[in-house]
Every structure is written in structure tokens, then in C-alpha cells.
Amino acid sequence: MRVLVTGGAGFIGSNLVTALTMSGNDVGIIDDFSSGKAENLNGLAWFREMDILDPALDAVVAEFAPEAVVHLAAQPSVAASVKDPERDWAVNVEGTRAVARAAAAAGARRVLSASSAAVYGEPAEVPLLETSLKAPANPYGRSKLAAETSLAETLAPLGVDFASLRFSNVFGPRQDGRGEGGVVSIFATKMMAGELPVIYGDGGQTRDFIYVGDVVAAIVAALFADSVLGAAAMPDGPAYNISTGKELPVDQLAGMMRSAALFARPFPHEPAREGDVARSALDPSKAFAAFGWQARASLEASLKLTLTWFQGQA
Ligand SMILES: NC(=O)c1ccc[n+]([C@@H]2O[C@H](COP(=O)([O-])OP(=O)(O)OC[C@H]3O[C@@H](n4cnc5c(N)ncnc54)[C@H](O)[C@@H]3O)[C@@H](O)[C@H]2O)c1
């Protein structure tokens, strides 16, 4: 299949591109390196450096002529969305609309777009279903929710199949551990530098941590699914949780990472940050019913693999 990956120089995108090229697909990448890295680019993939908001996007997508598009390019940081909500909205909402339009005009038959657990805000129930209350607590969550609507508004009338994939907390090799990346990458980066990572709050807060290999497998399963993913008849239409459904307290995660890395010193605690949710887990059973995917990676093994990768970077 000819698959265009926006954000293919990023963490999830570059892992996806590796999997797609290894299984013989023709892959194209569009990325502006705003958070992605040139070293993540796959030499087997077609590549254009550009902002998805560039008016030349249609022509560039038409040049690659994808059969499917996986849209991962986004302003991915909650903190940056608070500092500059206009840019966050432009990239995440208008950017999704632009990618969807360009994909349809180029003849793509399916568009998958990255959404997030952030669309739910503080969970009304755990685990969250796709139909659970959506009350995003920051501009990033709001733009990701609006992007889902942009995608549907653009593609449903054109008969292009689509889905928004709501990822929980993704971790794995190539995640940026310096900025605001995921907690696993931040803990790993600090430990490798001999520094002490900080746990905000009492550590009892839970997250649904999913290995990037499982996320890549979900995207691939959705790309090749025979069923129509955007069918409005399904609960909450074209949105799918991509998650494990399991809650893990951050303290327990820290303990697992410390023992895997043989890091003796306990991590200090600091007061909880405003806006951090107390519990989070997303029920992934709709994705299993629709395209037969479920997370399979063992947490211990995937944390070890991730730590080994970070060790290689130190
Ligand atoms: N990592 C997670 O835990 C997580 C969780 C939920 C959702 N997501 C979503 O998954 C997607 C991928 O996230 P990631 O963790 O790989 O982040 P990432 O920052 O590593 O990747 C995003 C990529 O998009 C590119 N990009 C950003 N703005 C662009 C623009 N205007 N034009 C072209 N390229 C642009 C960046 O350079 C980068 O390569 C994002 O949509 C993100 O919101 C990630």
C-alpha cells in the first residue's frame, strides 16, 4: 500500500514508518521537524520537509498519491498549547482539515488521525469508553477533540473512510525525554544522566501506559481493516481508544523502571501539578471488535527495551 505519514520524523511516526517499510509498503513522509528529528527519517521513504499548513500541501500530497494517510503531525505538547493556544489550534485543527482535504483530493481511500486521551479530561469513569464524557482540561485536549470533528466534516461527505485513534500514554524508543515527552522517557533520560527524576503528587495517580510497538500494530491493523472504520452506527462513530485498559500508578512505574535499570535511589516527590488528572485508563475493546487489535506487549519487557534504547543514547 502507498501510505503517507505526516509527522513521520517524530516518535510514533518514525516507529510506524519502520514497520510499514519493513513489510513492503511504499511510504511517504511529510514533517517540518518542529519536534521531529532528521535522524528519525527512514532512508526507504519518500520525504518532503514542509508545514502541513503550507498552501502547497495539496500539490505535495498529490505528487505522492497515497492510497491511505496516517496523520500524526501535531502540536503535541500540553504546556505549549497553554502558552500559545492559537498555534496549537492552527496546527491541530486547521492542519487536520488541510491534511484530510489534501488526502481526499489525491484519491486516498482512508485517513487515520492521531487523537488523544486528553479529549476526555478528568475521567468521569475508569476505564473510559469512546462514548464517555469529553471535557478536555487544556487547549491541547480541546484542539484534539475539534480535530476529530474537522476530520469527520471534511471526509464523511466525500466518501473517504476515516478514524480518529485516541492514544493513551505512549512510551518507547525515540520518545523525547528532554522536553515534556512522556513520563517514561523523562524518567529514563534522568536516570541515564545520573539525575533524580521527580514524581509530582503522591505517585498514586494512574495512567494507561502503552508501548509504541502496540500503537504501531494498531495503526497497521486499522490501515488494512476490511470493515468501514468511520461508520456512524458504531458507538461514538469513528473514534477508537488505542490503549491497554489498565491503570498503573506512577509510583509503581517508577519502581519497575528503577529495578530494571538497577537504579538504587528512590525518586523524590513534589506537589502535584495543576491540571494533572488523578486516574486514567481507556477501554480498548471497540478497536478489538472493529479491527481485531489489542495491546500485547509485556510492560516489564517493553520498559526494559525502552531503557536499553535510552542507555544507547546517553
Ligand atoms: N506520545 C503520546 O503519548 C501521544 C498520546 C496521545 C496522542 N499523541 C498524538 O500522536 C501524534 C504523534 O505524537 P508523537 O508523540 O510521535 O509526537 P512527536 O512530536 O514526536 O511527533 C510529531 C511530529 O509531527 C511533526 N509536526 C508537528 N507540527 C507539524 C506541522 N505543522 N507540519 C508538519 N509536521 C509537523 C513534528 O516535527 C514531529 O515529527 C500526535 O498527533 C500526538 O498529539 C501522542
The ligand as an SDF file (V2000), in Angstrom:
LIG
                    3D

 44 48  0  0  0  0  0  0  0  0999 V2000
    3.1350   10.2900   22.5830 N   0  0  0  0  0  0  0  0  0  0  0  0
    1.9600   10.1560   23.1830 C   0  0  0  0  0  0  0  0  0  0  0  0
    1.8780    9.6660   24.3180 O   0  0  0  0  0  0  0  0  0  0  0  0
    0.6970   10.5890   22.4900 C   0  0  0  0  0  0  0  0  0  0  0  0
   -0.5050   10.4000   23.1680 C   0  0  0  0  0  0  0  0  0  0  0  0
   -1.6980   10.7920   22.5430 C   0  0  0  0  0  0  0  0  0  0  0  0
   -1.6650   11.3360   21.2750 C   0  0  0  0  0  0  0  0  0  0  0  0
   -0.4700   11.5310   20.6390 N   0  0  0  0  0  0  0  0  0  0  0  0
   -0.5030   12.1100   19.2940 C   0  0  0  0  0  0  0  0  0  0  0  0
    0.2180   11.2650   18.4230 O   0  0  0  0  0  0  0  0  0  0  0  0
    0.8280   12.0300   17.3860 C   0  0  0  0  0  0  0  0  0  0  0  0
    2.3140   11.7570   17.3350 C   0  0  0  0  0  0  0  0  0  0  0  0
    2.8680   12.1400   18.5930 O   0  0  0  0  0  0  0  0  0  0  0  0
    4.3910   11.8630   18.9860 P   0  0  0  0  0  0  0  0  0  0  0  0
    4.3990   11.5120   20.4170 O   0  0  0  0  0  0  0  0  0  0  0  0
    5.0290   10.9560   17.9910 O   0  0  0  0  0  0  0  0  0  0  0  0
    4.9660   13.3540   18.8760 O   0  0  0  0  0  0  0  0  0  0  0  0
    6.2320   13.9050   18.0700 P   0  0  0  0  0  0  0  0  0  0  0  0
    6.3620   15.3380   18.4880 O   0  0  0  0  0  0  0  0  0  0  0  0
    7.4040   13.0200   18.2560 O   0  0  0  0  0  0  0  0  0  0  0  0
    5.7500   13.8190   16.5560 O   0  0  0  0  0  0  0  0  0  0  0  0
    5.0010   14.8100   15.9100 C   0  0  0  0  0  0  0  0  0  0  0  0
    5.6560   15.0470   14.5470 C   0  0  0  0  0  0  0  0  0  0  0  0
    4.8790   15.9840   13.8040 O   0  0  0  0  0  0  0  0  0  0  0  0
    5.7460   16.9480   13.2250 C   0  0  0  0  0  0  0  0  0  0  0  0
    4.9750   18.1850   13.0710 N   0  0  0  0  0  0  0  0  0  0  0  0
    4.4650   18.9590   14.0590 C   0  0  0  0  0  0  0  0  0  0  0  0
    3.8180   20.0200   13.5350 N   0  0  0  0  0  0  0  0  0  0  0  0
    3.9360   19.9190   12.1890 C   0  0  0  0  0  0  0  0  0  0  0  0
    3.4870   20.7120   11.1120 C   0  0  0  0  0  0  0  0  0  0  0  0
    2.7930   21.8510   11.3040 N   0  0  0  0  0  0  0  0  0  0  0  0
    3.7710   20.2970    9.8380 N   0  0  0  0  0  0  0  0  0  0  0  0
    4.4810   19.1730    9.6180 C   0  0  0  0  0  0  0  0  0  0  0  0
    4.9290   18.3810   10.6100 N   0  0  0  0  0  0  0  0  0  0  0  0
    4.6710   18.7410   11.8790 C   0  0  0  0  0  0  0  0  0  0  0  0
    6.8940   17.0870   14.2170 C   0  0  0  0  0  0  0  0  0  0  0  0
    8.0690   17.6280   13.6620 O   0  0  0  0  0  0  0  0  0  0  0  0
    7.0660   15.6360   14.6640 C   0  0  0  0  0  0  0  0  0  0  0  0
    7.9510   14.9340   13.8320 O   0  0  0  0  0  0  0  0  0  0  0  0
    0.4770   13.4890   17.6830 C   0  0  0  0  0  0  0  0  0  0  0  0
   -0.6690   13.8280   16.9350 O   0  0  0  0  0  0  0  0  0  0  0  0
    0.1520   13.4840   19.1590 C   0  0  0  0  0  0  0  0  0  0  0  0
   -0.7040   14.5380   19.5120 O   0  0  0  0  0  0  0  0  0  0  0  0
    0.7120   11.1710   21.2160 C   0  0  0  0  0  0  0  0  0  0  0  0
  1  2  1  0
  2  3  2  0
  2  4  1  0
  4  5  1  0
  4 44  2  0
  5  6  2  0
  6  7  1  0
  7  8  2  0
  8  9  1  0
  8 44  1  0
  9 10  1  0
  9 42  1  0
 10 11  1  0
 11 12  1  0
 11 40  1  0
 12 13  1  0
 13 14  1  0
 14 15  2  0
 14 16  1  0
 14 17  1  0
 17 18  1  0
 18 19  2  0
 18 20  1  0
 18 21  1  0
 21 22  1  0
 22 23  1  0
 23 24  1  0
 23 38  1  0
 24 25  1  0
 25 26  1  0
 25 36  1  0
 26 27  1  0
 26 35  1  0
 27 28  2  0
 28 29  1  0
 29 30  1  0
 29 35  2  0
 30 31  1  0
 30 32  2  0
 32 33  1  0
 33 34  2  0
 34 35  1  0
 36 37  1  0
 36 38  1  0
 38 39  1  0
 40 41  1  0
 40 42  1  0
 42 43  1  0
M  CHG  2   8   1  16  -1
M  END
$$$$
